[in-house]
């Protein structure tokens, strides 16, 4: 009888250990599922943030190159690509490429006028600060 009780106790202990192990694995599975759900939520948030950032950047670029932000006649440096990159950025609508060598302006209120010729060494022109009265 004592041997039977010992065997029953061992069997009970083994079943309890198995049940505890199953419970432990289930808890780990639930924790992993929760962690994955949080990662997916974070990934979605990052994608949403990236999309929102892209829209804001496009909006900022659009307003930066709009006519109402920078006055007509503004001359800005233009870097079409970073370094030795083969991809070139396009000039925004309403702007023109100007090598500042006296090119004829082809559109807008200054159409058929000419850009300043900063490349003529004989004239010695260069960009510098000054009043509006001194411009031209």
KABELRA-V685202 format. One record per residue. N is the residue number from 1. RES is the residue in three letters. PHI is phi in radians with two decimals (* if undefined). OMEGA is omega in radians with two decimals (999 if undefined). Layout:
# KABELRA-V685202
N&RES&PHI&OMEGA + N&RES&PHI&OMEGA
This chain:
# KABELRA-V685202
1&UNK&*&-3.14 + 2&UNK&-1.09&3.13 + 3&UNK&-1.12&3.12 + 4&UNK&-1.11&3.12 + 5&UNK&-1.13&3.12 + 6&UNK&-1.12&3.12 + 7&UNK&-1.12&3.11 + 8&UNK&-1.11&3.13 + 9&UNK&-1.12&3.11 + 10&UNK&-1.08&3.13 + 11&UNK&-1.07&3.11 + 12&UNK&-1.08&3.14 + 13&UNK&-1.07&3.13 + 14&UNK&-1.10&3.12 + 15&UNK&-1.12&3.13 + 16&UNK&-1.14&3.10 + 17&UNK&-1.08&3.12 + 18&UNK&-1.12&3.13 + 19&UNK&-1.12&3.10 + 20&UNK&-1.10&3.12 + 21&UNK&-1.14&3.10 + 22&UNK&-1.08&3.13 + 23&UNK&-1.10&3.12 + 24&UNK&-1.09&3.12 + 25&UNK&-1.10&3.12 + 26&UNK&-1.11&3.10 + 27&UNK&-1.10&3.10 + 28&UNK&-1.07&3.13 + 29&UNK&-1.09&3.12 + 30&UNK&-1.11&3.11 + 31&UNK&-1.12&3.10 + 32&UNK&-1.11&3.10 + 33&UNK&-1.09&3.12 + 34&UNK&-1.14&3.13 + 35&UNK&-1.10&3.13 + 36&UNK&-1.12&3.11 + 37&UNK&-1.09&3.11 + 38&UNK&-1.17&3.12 + 39&UNK&-1.12&3.11 + 40&UNK&-1.09&3.12 + 41&UNK&-1.08&3.12 + 42&UNK&-1.12&3.11 + 43&UNK&-1.07&3.11 + 44&UNK&-1.10&3.12 + 45&UNK&-1.08&3.12 + 46&UNK&-1.11&3.10 + 47&UNK&-1.10&3.10 + 48&UNK&-1.09&3.13 + 49&UNK&-1.12&3.13 + 50&UNK&-1.11&3.11 + 51&UNK&-1.10&-3.14 + 52&UNK&-1.11&3.11 + 53&UNK&-1.07&3.13 + 54&UNK&-1.06&3.13 + 55&UNK&-1.15&3.13 + 56&UNK&-1.14&3.11 + 57&UNK&-1.11&3.12 + 58&UNK&-1.09&3.12 + 59&UNK&-1.12&3.13 + 60&UNK&-1.14&3.12 + 61&UNK&-1.09&-3.14 + 62&UNK&-1.06&-3.12 + 63&UNK&-1.28&3.14 + 64&UNK&-1.11&-3.08 + 65&UNK&-1.70&3.09 + 66&UNK&-1.41&-3.09 + 67&UNK&-1.17&-3.04 + 68&UNK&-1.40&-3.11 + 69&UNK&-1.54&3.14 + 70&UNK&-1.97&-3.09 + 71&UNK&-1.20&3.06 + 72&UNK&-1.00&-3.14 + 73&UNK&1.63&3.12 + 74&UNK&-1.14&3.06 + 75&UNK&-1.97&-3.13 + 76&UNK&-2.11&3.00 + 77&UNK&-1.20&-3.12 + 78&UNK&-2.26&3.08 + 79&UNK&-1.96&-3.03 + 80&UNK&-1.24&3.11 + 81&UNK&-2.75&3.10 + 82&UNK&-1.39&3.05 + 83&UNK&1.05&-3.08 + 84&UNK&-1.61&-3.09 + 85&UNK&-1.13&3.13 + 86&UNK&-1.44&-3.12 + 87&UNK&-1.57&-3.14 + 88&UNK&-2.04&3.08 + 89&UNK&-1.33&3.10 + 90&UNK&-1.65&3.12 + 91&UNK&-1.31&-3.10 + 92&UNK&-1.08&3.11 + 93&UNK&-1.02&3.13 + 94&UNK&1.59&3.11 + 95&UNK&-1.94&3.08 + 96&UNK&-2.33&3.07 + 97&UNK&-1.33&-3.12 + 98&UNK&-2.31&3.07 + 99&UNK&-1.52&3.13 + 100&UNK&0.92&3.11 + 101&UNK&-2.16&3.11 + 102&UNK&1.54&3.13 + 103&UNK&-1.00&3.08 + 104&UNK&-1.37&3.10 + 105&UNK&-1.42&-2.96 + 106&UNK&-1.76&-3.14 + 107&UNK&-2.71&3.10 + 108&UNK&1.51&-3.07 + 109&UNK&-1.25&3.10 + 110&UNK&-1.76&-3.10 + 111&UNK&-0.93&-3.14 + 112&UNK&1.29&2.96 + 113&UNK&-1.42&-3.12 + 114&UNK&-2.11&3.08 + 115&UNK&-1.26&3.08 + 116&UNK&-1.08&3.11 + 117&UNK&-1.82&3.13 + 118&UNK&-1.42&-3.09 + 119&UNK&-1.63&-3.14 + 120&UNK&-1.43&-3.09 + 121&UNK&-1.08&-3.13 + 122&UNK&-1.14&3.13 + 123&UNK&-1.41&3.12 + 124&UNK&1.13&-3.12 + 125&UNK&-1.43&3.03 + 126&UNK&-2.79&3.12 + 127&UNK&-1.41&3.07 + 128&UNK&-2.70&3.10 + 129&UNK&-1.31&3.10 + 130&UNK&3.09&3.12 + 131&UNK&-1.42&3.12 + 132&UNK&-1.08&-3.12 + 133&UNK&-1.09&-3.11 + 134&UNK&-1.50&-3.06 + 135&UNK&-1.38&3.06 + 136&UNK&2.00&999
